Amino acid sequence: MILVTGFQSYGGRSENPSERVALALNGMTVAGVRVQGHSLPVDFHQIKKDIPKLIDTFSPLAIVSLGLWPGEPMIRIERMATNWSWFELPDNAGYRQNGKVIDDGPDGYLTTLPADEIEKAVRASGRPCRQSGSAGTYLCNATAYISLHHCKANHSHVLSGFVHLPYLPQQVTELLKNVSEESCIERHQRADWSSMNLEDMIESLKISLEVIASA
């Protein structure tokens, strides 16, 4: 079984594509492997409990965590997670983390997913995909770090990594509408207009999971 997680909406956004993709994949069988999709709260303290519990409960072949990166125009595979969080906005519980994700943890972890192979396979399908050396400093990075840390200590056979997704087209439409109505910033001053339709995100993740299942 492969575990796929996505986040609930945050920061005043109406939805989160990572949650939509994770739930769409839930129950599918990819390359003979069942997919378990799960929605995570945007809550630093809660995910520190939820992620280890999910890994312990399912002991999956791999855990692939998904998140939104506003302005990203393609599927983005994160190569590493760092032991530091600096929240520019509070999580949905009102908490702003500024410090280590895990006090006694190492400075960082490299993904254990076959990132090169996933990138090649997604691109071969005609969908844009790239790799990244930074998952940011918000909950996406924290989630990646917590998962890798727990797998390293307790489930060394479990592959773990993080993938960022773009906005959905309707989210960019909503942003354009809000900017026009508020008339407080010019459109060219924003850099987060990129989007990808939900079907392409789902297919990109299915391809990624096929690669992981055969790794």
C-alpha positions in Angstrom: 0.0 0.0 0.0 1.1 3.6 -0.7 -0.1 6.3 1.6 -0.8 9.7 0.0 -1.5 12.8 2.1 -2.8 16.2 1.2 -3.6 19.3 3.3 -6.9 21.0 4.0 -7.4 24.6 2.9 -5.6 27.4 4.6 -4.8 31.1 4.4 -8.3 32.0 3.4 -8.2 29.9 0.3 -11.4 28.1 -0.6 -9.7 24.7 -1.2 -6.4 23.0 -1.5 -5.5 20.9 -4.6 -3.3 18.6 -2.5 -6.4 17.4 -0.6 -8.4 17.0 -3.8 -5.7 14.9 -5.4 -5.1 12.7 -2.3 -8.8 12.0 -1.9 -9.2 11.3 -5.6 -6.4 8.7 -5.4 -7.9 7.1 -2.3 -9.0 3.5 -3.0 -7.3 3.3 -6.4 -4.9 0.4 -7.3 -1.8 1.6 -9.2 0.6 -1.0 -10.6 -1.0 -3.6 -8.4 -0.6 -1.5 -5.2 -3.5 0.0 -3.3 -3.5 3.7 -2.6 -4.7 5.1 0.7 -5.5 8.8 0.5 -5.7 11.0 3.7 -6.4 14.6 4.4 -4.2 16.4 7.0 -5.1 19.4 9.1 -3.1 22.6 8.6 -1.9 22.3 12.2 1.7 22.0 13.2 1.2 20.2 16.5 -1.5 17.9 15.1 0.6 16.7 12.1 3.4 15.8 14.5 1.0 13.3 16.0 -0.9 12.3 12.9 2.0 11.5 10.5 3.8 9.0 12.7 0.4 7.4 13.6 -0.5 7.0 10.0 2.9 5.4 9.1 2.7 3.1 12.2 -0.9 2.1 11.4 -0.5 1.3 7.7 3.3 0.5 7.4 3.1 1.5 3.7 5.5 0.8 0.9 5.8 4.5 0.6 4.3 7.8 1.9 3.9 10.6 -0.6 2.9 13.9 0.9 1.3 16.6 -1.2 1.0 20.4 -0.7 0.2 23.6 -2.5 2.9 26.0 -3.6 1.2 29.2 -4.9 2.7 30.3 -8.2 4.3 27.0 -9.0 3.5 26.2 -12.7 4.2 22.4 -12.6 4.6 19.3 -10.5 7.5 19.9 -8.2 9.3 17.0 -6.4 11.1 18.1 -3.3 14.6 16.6 -2.8 15.1 17.5 0.8 13.4 18.6 4.1 15.2 20.7 6.7 14.8 20.8 10.5 13.5 24.3 10.7 10.1 26.0 10.4 9.5 29.7 10.1 5.8 30.3 9.6 5.0 33.6 7.8 1.4 33.1 8.5 -0.2 31.1 11.3 -1.6 27.6 10.8 -5.3 26.9 11.1 -4.9 26.6 14.8 -3.5 30.1 15.0 0.1 28.9 15.8 3.2 30.3 14.2 6.2 28.1 14.5 9.7 29.5 14.5 12.3 26.9 15.4 13.2 23.3 14.9 10.6 20.9 13.7 12.0 18.2 16.0 14.3 19.4 18.8 16.8 16.5 18.7 16.6 15.7 15.0 19.4 16.1 12.4 19.6 19.3 10.2 17.9 17.6 7.3 16.9 14.6 5.2 17.1 13.8 1.6 13.9 12.3 0.0 14.0 8.5 -0.3 11.6 8.6 -3.3 13.1 7.8 -6.8 12.9 11.5 -7.7 14.9 11.3 -11.0 12.7 8.5 -12.3 9.5 10.2 -11.3 10.5 13.4 -13.0 11.3 11.5 -16.2 8.1 9.6 -16.2 5.9 12.6 -15.6 7.6 14.6 -18.3 7.3 11.6 -20.7 3.5 11.9 -20.3 3.7 15.4 -21.6 3.1 17.1 -18.2 5.7 19.6 -16.8 7.6 18.4 -13.8 10.8 19.5 -12.0 12.8 18.9 -8.8 13.5 21.4 -6.1 16.0 21.8 -3.3 13.7 23.6 -0.8 10.2 22.6 0.5 10.0 26.1 2.1 9.6 26.8 5.8 5.9 26.2 6.4 3.9 23.0 7.0 5.0 21.3 3.8 8.6 21.2 4.8 7.6 20.2 8.4 5.5 17.4 7.1 8.3 16.1 4.9 10.8 16.3 7.7 8.5 14.5 10.3 7.7 11.7 7.8 11.4 11.1 6.9 12.5 11.3 10.5 9.9 8.8 11.6 10.6 6.4 8.8 14.4 6.6 9.4 13.9 5.7 13.1 11.1 3.2 12.9 10.3 2.1 9.3 13.5 2.0 7.3 11.8 0.2 4.5 9.2 2.9 3.9 10.0 5.4 1.1 9.1 9.0 1.9 9.0 12.3 0.1 7.0 15.4 -0.7 5.5 16.8 -3.9 4.2 20.4 -4.4 1.3 21.2 -6.7 0.1 24.4 -8.4 -3.1 26.2 -7.9 -6.2 24.9 -9.6 -7.5 27.1 -12.5 -10.5 28.2 -10.5 -8.3 29.4 -7.7 -6.4 31.7 -10.0 -9.7 32.9 -11.4 -10.7 33.8 -7.8 -7.4 35.6 -7.2 -7.8 37.7 -10.4 -11.4 38.6 -9.3 -10.3 39.6 -5.8 -7.3 41.7 -7.1 -9.6 43.5 -9.6 -12.2 44.2 -6.9 -9.8 45.3 -4.2 -7.9 47.6 -6.6 -5.0 47.8 -4.1 -2.3 46.0 -6.2 -1.7 45.7 -9.9 -1.9 42.3 -11.5 1.7 42.4 -12.8 2.9 42.8 -9.2 1.6 39.3 -8.4 3.6 36.2 -9.3 1.1 33.4 -8.4 -1.1 33.2 -11.4 0.1 29.7 -12.6 -2.3 26.8 -12.4 -2.9 23.2 -13.5 -6.1 21.3 -14.0 -7.0 18.7 -11.5 -7.0 15.8 -14.0 -3.4 16.5 -14.9 -2.4 16.6 -11.3 -4.1 13.3 -10.6 -2.5 11.6 -13.6 0.9 13.0 -12.7 0.6 11.4 -9.3 -0.7 8.1 -10.7 2.4 8.0 -12.9 4.6 8.9 -9.8 3.0 6.1 -7.8 3.6 3.6 -10.6 7.3 4.5 -10.5 7.4 4.2 -6.8 5.6 0.8 -6.8 8.2 -0.6 -9.2 11.2 1.0 -7.5 
